């Protein structure tokens, strides 16, 4: 990996020369002001003659006697003895924040694409140039901020030999990283937050108390990411050490896993909450697909727990049904009878189950509302689901499930995952 130095140019040349000598980069990006006038810093980089002016010549206005001798040096490239590659990024407006921001950002992007180790020294340049490079280098974990400093005897400047040093901005980066992570968590994007945290943390020096916070946060994010992906056992393994702090979440997870007294339908309730998280972020097709599955799973659990019937092998339970001939016709070439959502409720109706009775009363509305999912891109159609259709299906699904539970003496228990960790 080569090394790139991004450096702002203006004012004094000495600190920039020192930075080049010390870091010995393979490539240099000079952020400088365009032109050839006294306000331009571009000539300081590689201009002809003595273009780096430390002190201007001053003459007496009365007698023209030289009061102050000019102190000038050759360009920065020659002073540093630099023989590598470089590019000048010229700024037309030395105090134009937007121009400086865009051009500096592009320099960092290009250096990344070339896989350089990036050092950004913001010692020189206008205040705006310095501020922009300092800000970008602090926020970008792939860039190392640098400042060239000398001994300061007053507020006007530094004297003597200068030294270029990397600046430890870990605390700022960690704080910024946590802010971004918390925003993702507030939208239930646990896996995205986990990836951001772990990838950023690998490039930031973290220790002590902050290191412990980072470990805890990453473990919790992983736990809720597993939960959001229906990997309940993995979620349990990662969440159990934090059970006291996240008691309500952990207790509900125990119910889903059957480790605590439950209704047996917690997976259905959790699937609906998962659908709501999808809809919260505008993924309405994903959300209605989950609602469809929750209605289907609701019937499957009822058939299994109440009647010992598996919807994937109905042929084994035909003796329990009033009209087995009807279901015999659904056998496949292997002699199996596999039924989906609607047929599951038809079986419950035939069994005289409370779920089946509710289905009978709401069958027309159910079949109508299921068209939202059936016509979506994730099912059999080509119609994206909008927010209005999502809300219609959510309202129906919850009302339907709640009514089935009410008539069967089942406690409805919805639990949403946290938006703060």
C-alpha positions in Angstrom: 0.0 0.0 0.0 1.4 3.4 -1.0 1.0 6.6 1.0 -0.9 9.7 -0.1 -0.6 13.1 1.6 -3.4 15.6 1.2 -2.2 19.0 2.2 -3.7 22.5 2.2 -1.4 25.2 0.8 -1.3 28.9 1.8 0.7 31.2 4.0 3.8 29.6 5.3 5.7 27.0 3.2 7.9 25.6 6.0 5.3 23.4 7.7 4.3 21.9 4.4 7.9 21.1 3.4 8.4 19.5 6.8 5.3 17.4 6.4 6.4 16.1 3.0 9.9 15.2 4.3 8.5 13.5 7.3 5.8 11.4 5.7 7.7 10.8 2.5 4.5 10.1 0.5 4.2 8.3 -2.8 1.6 10.8 -4.0 0.6 14.3 -2.9 -2.7 16.2 -3.4 -2.1 19.9 -3.0 -5.3 21.8 -2.1 -4.4 25.3 -3.2 -5.9 28.6 -4.5 -5.8 29.1 -8.3 -4.1 31.9 -10.2 -0.8 33.7 -10.2 -1.6 36.8 -8.1 -0.6 37.5 -4.5 -3.7 35.7 -3.2 -2.9 32.5 -5.1 -1.0 29.6 -3.4 -0.8 27.4 -6.5 2.7 28.9 -7.5 4.0 27.9 -4.1 3.7 24.3 -5.1 5.8 24.2 -8.2 6.2 27.8 -9.6 9.4 29.2 -11.0 11.8 31.3 -9.0 11.4 32.2 -5.3 7.7 31.9 -5.0 7.4 31.2 -1.3 7.4 34.6 0.4 8.0 34.6 4.1 8.4 38.4 4.4 7.8 41.0 1.7 10.2 43.8 0.9 9.2 47.0 2.6 10.5 50.4 1.5 10.3 53.8 3.2 7.6 55.8 1.6 9.7 59.0 1.9 13.3 58.0 0.9 12.7 54.5 -0.7 15.2 53.0 1.7 14.6 49.3 2.2 13.2 48.9 5.7 12.6 45.1 5.5 14.5 42.8 3.3 12.4 40.2 1.4 12.7 36.6 2.6 11.7 34.2 -0.2 12.4 30.6 -1.1 11.9 28.2 -4.0 8.7 26.2 -4.4 7.6 23.6 -2.0 8.5 20.7 -4.3 12.1 21.8 -4.6 12.5 22.6 -1.0 11.3 19.2 0.0 13.4 17.4 -2.6 10.2 15.6 -3.6 10.5 13.4 -6.7 7.2 11.5 -6.5 3.9 12.2 -8.2 1.5 15.0 -7.2 -1.6 16.8 -8.3 -2.7 20.4 -7.7 -6.4 20.7 -6.8 -6.9 24.4 -7.5 -9.7 26.3 -5.7 -11.2 29.4 -7.5 -12.8 30.7 -4.3 -10.5 30.4 -1.3 -13.4 30.9 1.1 -16.0 29.1 -1.0 -17.0 26.3 1.4 -19.0 24.2 -1.1 -16.3 24.3 -3.8 -13.6 23.4 -1.3 -15.7 20.7 0.3 -16.5 19.0 -3.1 -12.9 19.1 -4.4 -11.4 17.9 -1.2 -13.9 15.1 -0.9 -13.0 14.0 -4.4 -9.3 14.0 -3.6 -10.0 11.7 -0.6 -12.2 9.5 -2.7 -9.6 9.2 -5.4 -6.9 8.3 -2.9 -9.1 5.6 -1.5 -9.8 4.1 -4.9 -6.0 3.9 -5.5 -5.8 2.1 -2.1 -3.5 4.6 -0.6 -2.8 5.1 3.1 -4.1 8.6 3.5 -2.7 11.4 5.6 -4.4 14.8 5.6 -2.3 17.7 6.9 -4.4 20.8 7.3 -1.7 23.2 8.6 -1.7 25.6 5.7 -4.4 27.2 3.5 -7.2 29.6 4.2 -9.3 29.0 7.3 -12.1 27.5 5.1 -9.6 25.1 3.4 -8.2 24.1 6.8 -11.6 23.6 8.3 -12.9 21.5 5.5 -9.9 19.1 5.4 -9.9 18.9 9.2 -13.6 18.0 9.2 -13.4 15.4 6.4 -10.3 13.8 7.8 -11.8 13.4 11.3 -15.1 11.9 10.0 -13.5 9.6 7.5 -12.0 6.6 9.5 -9.7 5.7 6.6 -7.9 9.1 6.7 -5.3 10.1 9.3 -5.5 13.8 10.3 -2.1 15.6 10.7 -1.0 18.9 12.0 2.5 20.4 11.7 3.4 22.4 14.8 6.3 24.3 16.3 7.0 26.1 19.5 4.4 28.8 20.2 5.5 31.8 22.2 2.5 34.0 21.5 -0.8 34.0 19.6 0.6 35.3 16.4 2.5 32.1 15.3 5.1 29.5 16.0 8.9 29.7 16.0 11.8 27.3 15.5 11.7 23.8 14.1 8.3 22.3 13.4 7.1 18.7 13.6 4.3 17.0 11.7 2.2 14.7 14.0 -0.8 12.5 13.5 -3.8 13.6 15.7 -5.7 11.2 17.8 -9.3 11.8 17.0 -10.7 8.5 18.2 -13.1 10.0 20.7 -14.7 12.2 18.1 -15.0 9.3 15.7 -16.5 7.0 18.3 -19.0 9.6 19.3 -20.0 10.2 15.6 -20.1 6.5 15.0 -22.5 5.9 17.9 -24.7 8.8 16.7 -25.1 7.1 13.3 -25.6 3.7 14.9 -28.3 5.1 17.2 -30.1 6.5 14.1 -30.1 3.1 12.5 -31.4 1.5 15.7 -34.3 4.0 15.9 -35.4 2.5 12.5 -35.0 -1.1 13.7 -32.0 -1.5 11.3 -30.0 -3.7 13.7 -27.9 -5.5 11.2 -27.0 -2.3 9.4 -26.1 -0.7 12.7 -24.0 -3.8 13.7 -22.1 -3.7 10.4 -21.4 0.0 10.7 -20.2 -0.4 14.3 -17.9 -3.4 13.7 -16.5 -2.1 10.4 -15.8 1.4 11.8 -14.5 0.1 15.1 -11.9 -2.0 13.4 -10.3 1.3 12.2 -10.6 3.3 15.4 -8.4 2.9 18.5 -10.9 2.0 21.3 -10.0 1.0 24.9 -11.1 1.2 28.5 -14.7 2.1 29.3 -15.5 3.0 25.7 -14.2 -0.3 24.6 -16.6 -2.1 26.9 -19.5 0.0 25.7 -18.6 -0.9 22.1 -18.5 -4.6 22.9 -21.8 -4.5 24.7 -23.5 -2.6 22.0 -22.2 -4.8 19.2 -23.4 -7.9 21.2 -26.9 -6.5 21.6 -27.1 -5.4 18.0 -26.2 -8.9 16.9 -28.8 -10.3 19.3 -31.6 -8.2 17.9 -30.4 -8.7 14.3 -30.8 -12.4 14.8 -34.2 -11.9 16.3 -35.2 -9.7 13.4 -34.1 -12.5 11.1 -36.2 -15.1 13.1 -33.0 -16.8 14.4 -34.4 -17.0 17.9 -31.9 -19.4 19.4 -29.0 -17.3 18.3 -30.7 -14.2 19.6 -31.2 -16.0 23.0 -27.5 -16.9 23.2 -26.4 -13.2 22.6 -29.1 -11.6 24.7 -29.0 -13.8 27.8 -26.1 -11.9 29.4 -28.1 -8.7 29.1 -31.4 -10.1 30.4 -31.7 -7.8 33.4 -31.3 -4.7 31.3 -33.6 -5.9 28.6 -36.0 -8.0 30.8 -39.2 -7.5 28.8 -37.5 -8.4 25.5 -35.7 -11.4 27.0 -38.9 -12.7 28.7 -40.8 -12.5 25.4 -38.0 -14.3 23.6 -38.3 -17.1 26.2 -42.0 -17.4 25.4 -41.2 -17.6 21.6 -38.7 -20.4 22.3 -41.1 -22.2 24.6 -38.8 -21.8 27.6 -41.5 -20.0 29.6 -45.3 -20.4 29.8 -46.8 -19.1 26.6 -49.9 -19.2 24.4 -48.0 -21.0 21.6 -48.8 -18.2 19.1 -45.9 -15.8 20.0 -44.2 -16.5 16.7 -47.3 -15.2 14.9 -47.4 -12.1 17.0 -43.7 -11.6 16.5 -44.1 -12.0 12.8 -46.7 -9.2 12.7 -44.3 -6.9 14.6 -41.6 -7.8 12.2 -43.9 -6.8 9.4 -44.5 -3.4 11.1 -40.7 -2.9 11.3 -40.5 -3.5 7.5 -43.3 -1.0 6.9 -41.7 1.5 9.2 -38.9 1.7 6.6 -41.1 1.8 3.6 -40.7 -1.9 2.6 -44.4 -2.5 2.1 -44.0 -5.5 -0.2 -41.9 -7.2 2.5 -44.4 -6.2 5.1 -47.5 -7.7 3.5 -45.6 -10.9 2.7 -45.0 -11.3 6.4 -48.6 -10.6 7.2 -49.7 -13.3 4.7 -47.3 -15.7 6.4 -48.6 -14.7 9.9 -52.2 -15.6 8.9 -51.0 -18.9 7.4 -48.8 -19.7 10.4 -51.6 -18.9 12.8 -53.8 -21.6 11.2 -50.9 -24.1 11.1 -50.1 -23.7 14.8 -53.8 -24.1 15.6 -54.1 -27.3 13.6 -50.9 -28.7 15.1 -51.5 -27.8 18.8 -55.3 -28.3 19.0 -55.9 -31.1 16.5 -52.5 -32.7 15.9 -52.7 -32.1 12.2 -49.8 -31.0 10.0 -50.6 -29.0 6.9 -47.7 -30.5 5.1 -49.0 -34.1 5.5 -52.8 -33.8 5.7 -53.1 -37.3 4.3 -52.2 -38.7 7.7 -55.2 -37.0 9.4 -58.1 -37.6 6.9 -59.9 -39.8 9.4 -60.4 -36.7 11.6 -62.3 -34.8 8.9 -66.0 -34.9 8.0 -65.3 -34.9 4.2 -62.1 -36.8 3.6 -63.1 -37.4 -0.1 -62.8 -33.6 -0.7 -59.2 -33.6 0.5 -58.3 -36.9 -1.2 -58.6 -35.0 -4.6 -55.7 -32.8 -3.5 -53.1 -35.6 -3.3 -50.0 -35.1 -5.4 -48.2 -37.8 -7.4 -46.5 -38.9 -4.1 -49.8 -39.4 -2.4 -49.2 -36.3 -0.2 -51.7 -33.6 0.7 -50.1 -30.2 1.3 -52.4 -27.3 2.0 -51.9 -23.5 2.2 -53.5 -20.6 3.9 -57.1 -20.8 2.7 -57.3 -24.6 2.9 -55.9 -24.6 6.4 -58.9 -22.4 7.5 -61.3 -24.6 5.6 -60.0 -27.6 7.5 -60.5 -25.7 10.8 -64.0 -24.9 9.7 -64.7 -28.5 9.0 -63.4 -29.4 12.4 -65.8 -26.9 14.0 -62.9 -24.9 15.4 -63.3 -21.4 16.7 -60.7 -20.2 14.2 -62.7 -21.8 11.4 -65.9 -20.1 12.6 -64.3 -16.6 12.5 -62.9 -17.5 9.0 -66.4 -18.5 7.8 -67.8 -15.1 9.0 -64.9 -13.1 7.4 -64.1 -15.3 4.4 -65.1 -12.9 1.7 -63.1 -10.0 3.3 -60.1 -12.3 3.9 -59.9 -13.5 0.3 -60.3 -9.9 -0.9 -57.5 -8.5 1.4 -55.2 -11.3 0.4 -55.2 -10.0 -3.2 -52.9 -7.2 -2.0 -50.2 -9.8 -1.3 -51.1 -12.0 -4.3 -50.8 -9.1 -6.8 -47.5 -7.9 -5.3 -44.1 -8.4 -6.9 -43.1 -10.8 -4.1 -46.0 -13.1 -4.9 -47.8 -13.7 -8.2 -48.2 -10.2 -9.6 -46.4 -7.1 -10.6 -48.0 -4.4 -8.5 -45.9 -2.7 -5.8 -47.6 -2.4 -2.4 -48.3 1.1 -1.3 -48.8 2.4 2.3 -52.6 2.5 2.1 -52.8 -1.2 1.0 -50.3 -2.1 3.8 -52.5 -0.4 6.4 -55.6 -2.1 5.1 -54.0 -5.6 5.3 -52.5 -4.9 8.7 -55.8 -3.8 10.2 -57.6 -6.8 8.9 -54.9 -9.3 10.0 -54.7 -7.9 13.5 -58.5 -7.8 13.9 -58.9 -11.3 12.5 -56.2 -12.8 14.7 -57.5 -10.9 17.7 -61.0 -12.2 17.2 -59.9 -15.8 16.8 -57.9 -15.4 20.0 -60.8 -13.8 21.9 -63.1 -16.7 21.0 -60.5 -19.3 21.9 -59.4 -17.8 25.2 -55.9 -17.0 23.9 -54.0 -14.0 25.3 -52.9 -11.7 22.5 -49.4 -10.4 23.3 -47.6 -8.2 20.8 -44.1 -7.1 21.6 -42.0 -4.7 19.5 -38.2 -4.7 19.6 -36.4 -1.7 21.1 -35.5 1.6 19.2 -32.7 2.3 21.8 -29.9 0.1 22.9 
